[in-house]
Amino acid sequence: MLAAGCTPGSPYSSFDPKVPCTTDGRFPGAYPDLEARVPARFAGRGPDTLDSGRNCTAAELGTLAGHGIREVRFAGGTWQLSGESGVTLAVFTGDGLTAEWLGEWYESSARGARSTQQITPSRPSVAGRQAYRLDTVNGQSDQTVITLDAPSADAAAGIVFVVIAADVPESSIQDAIAAFPTGGG
């Protein structure tokens, strides 16, 4: 889940980000404005990788399509912390997108994965807003996904913050959440 960060597809696939979406894809620099919204620093440094992309096919949209979402764009940075542990901080946007719907999308993906077990969704309050948290065991890896609506005007624009953590302590997960702007709620 950590390596896939934003999309379950291949790591990089080429597309023209200036034309209407007919194919899924991602690569570094696809959406520089969205990449600029990813926190620049976590764990005292910048990300090891940073890319952006979009999903618009039924296969990649999954449960989001059932909510009327036709396209999501995303950007994510990944911090490899040690061995198999790491954190991805991502920003998703889509017309009408919410943290709840994106959390459902991650949960559906986890439930469809062969090696993912102990899938535990919850709805904690984070920075005064309800979030969607998914804790799983993927193979031998403890993984957490948290989706959180961005503050006020950004949330109204369908912007959702995402933290994906693999084999890190809860304190690192909380630090990752704190890397995003909290705004006034």
C-alpha positions in Angstrom: 0.0 0.0 0.0 2.8 2.4 0.8 4.6 2.1 -2.5 1.3 2.4 -4.4 0.5 5.5 -2.3 -2.1 7.1 -4.4 -3.1 4.7 -7.1 -3.0 0.9 -7.3 -1.7 1.0 -10.9 1.9 0.9 -12.1 4.3 3.4 -10.6 4.5 5.7 -13.6 2.5 6.0 -16.7 2.5 8.8 -19.2 -0.5 10.9 -20.1 -1.1 14.5 -21.1 -2.4 16.3 -18.0 -3.7 19.2 -20.2 -6.3 17.1 -22.0 -9.5 15.6 -20.7 -9.0 12.4 -18.7 -9.5 9.2 -20.7 -6.7 7.2 -19.0 -5.2 6.9 -15.5 -1.7 7.8 -15.0 0.9 9.5 -12.8 4.4 10.8 -13.0 6.6 13.5 -11.3 5.5 17.0 -12.3 2.1 16.0 -13.9 0.3 18.5 -11.6 2.9 20.8 -10.1 0.3 23.0 -8.3 -1.1 19.9 -6.6 2.4 18.6 -5.8 3.1 22.0 -4.1 0.2 21.2 -1.6 2.0 18.1 -0.4 3.9 19.0 2.9 7.5 19.8 1.9 8.9 18.4 5.1 8.3 15.4 7.3 10.7 13.7 9.7 13.1 16.6 9.3 13.5 16.3 5.5 11.8 16.5 2.1 10.2 13.4 0.5 12.2 10.7 -1.2 9.8 10.7 -4.1 7.1 13.2 -5.2 4.6 12.6 -8.1 1.1 13.4 -9.2 -1.6 12.0 -11.5 -5.2 11.2 -12.0 -7.7 8.4 -12.1 -10.8 8.5 -14.3 -11.5 4.9 -15.3 -14.1 2.8 -13.6 -11.5 0.3 -12.5 -9.4 2.9 -10.6 -12.4 5.0 -9.4 -14.0 2.0 -7.9 -16.4 3.0 -5.1 -15.9 6.7 -5.9 -17.7 6.2 -9.2 -20.8 5.1 -7.2 -20.8 8.6 -5.6 -20.7 10.3 -8.9 -17.0 11.1 -8.9 -15.7 11.1 -12.5 -12.1 12.0 -11.9 -9.7 12.5 -9.1 -6.3 14.1 -9.2 -3.7 13.5 -6.6 -0.1 14.2 -5.6 1.9 12.4 -3.0 5.3 12.4 -1.4 6.9 9.3 0.2 9.3 9.2 3.0 11.2 5.9 3.4 12.0 5.9 7.1 13.8 2.6 7.6 13.7 -0.8 6.0 10.1 -1.5 5.2 8.7 1.5 7.2 7.6 4.7 5.7 5.0 7.4 5.3 3.2 8.8 2.3 1.5 12.2 2.5 -0.9 12.9 -0.3 -3.5 15.4 -1.5 -6.5 14.3 -3.6 -9.0 16.6 -5.3 -12.2 15.9 -7.2 -15.5 17.5 -7.8 -17.5 16.6 -4.6 -14.8 14.4 -3.2 -14.9 13.9 0.6 -12.7 12.2 3.1 -15.5 9.7 3.8 -15.7 8.6 0.2 -12.0 8.4 -0.2 -11.7 6.4 3.0 -14.3 4.0 1.6 -12.3 3.7 -1.6 -9.1 2.7 0.4 -11.2 0.3 2.5 -12.7 -1.4 -0.6 -9.2 -1.7 -2.1 -7.9 -3.3 1.2 -10.8 -5.7 1.3 -10.1 -6.8 -2.3 -6.4 -7.4 -1.7 -5.2 -11.0 -1.2 -2.7 -10.4 1.6 -4.6 -7.7 3.6 -6.2 -8.8 6.9 -7.4 -7.4 10.2 -9.2 -4.5 8.4 -10.4 -2.1 11.0 -12.1 1.2 9.9 -12.9 4.0 12.4 -14.0 7.6 12.3 -11.8 9.7 14.6 -11.9 13.4 15.0 -8.8 15.1 13.7 -8.2 18.8 14.0 -11.9 19.3 14.8 -13.0 17.4 11.7 -14.2 13.8 11.3 -11.6 11.7 9.5 -11.7 8.2 8.1 -9.0 5.8 9.5 -8.2 2.4 8.3 -5.8 0.1 10.1 -4.8 -3.1 8.4 -2.2 -5.8 8.4 -0.8 -6.3 4.8 1.4 -9.4 4.8 3.6 -8.8 7.8 3.2 -5.0 7.7 1.0 -2.9 10.0 -0.5 -0.2 7.8 -2.7 2.9 8.5 -4.6 5.1 6.1 -6.2 8.3 7.3 -8.3 10.6 5.0 -9.1 14.0 6.2 -11.1 16.8 4.6 -8.9 19.9 4.1 -9.9 23.0 6.1 -13.0 25.1 5.0 -12.7 26.5 1.5 -10.3 23.8 0.4 -12.8 21.1 1.6 -15.6 22.8 -0.3 -13.4 22.5 -3.4 -13.1 18.7 -2.8 -9.6 18.6 -1.4 -8.8 15.7 0.9 -5.5 15.1 2.8 -4.2 11.5 3.1 -1.7 9.9 5.4 -0.5 6.3 4.6 1.8 4.8 7.1 3.6 1.4 7.2 5.2 0.0 10.2 5.6 3.3 12.1 4.6 4.1 15.7 1.4 6.1 16.4 3.5 9.1 17.3 4.8 9.2 13.7 1.3 8.9 12.3 0.2 11.9 14.4 3.3 13.8 13.2 2.3 13.0 9.6 -1.2 14.3 10.2 0.2 17.5 11.8 2.3 18.1 8.7 -0.8 19.2 6.9 -2.4 22.7 7.5 -5.2 22.5 10.0 -6.8 25.9 9.2 -9.8 27.1 11.2 -11.8 23.9 10.6 
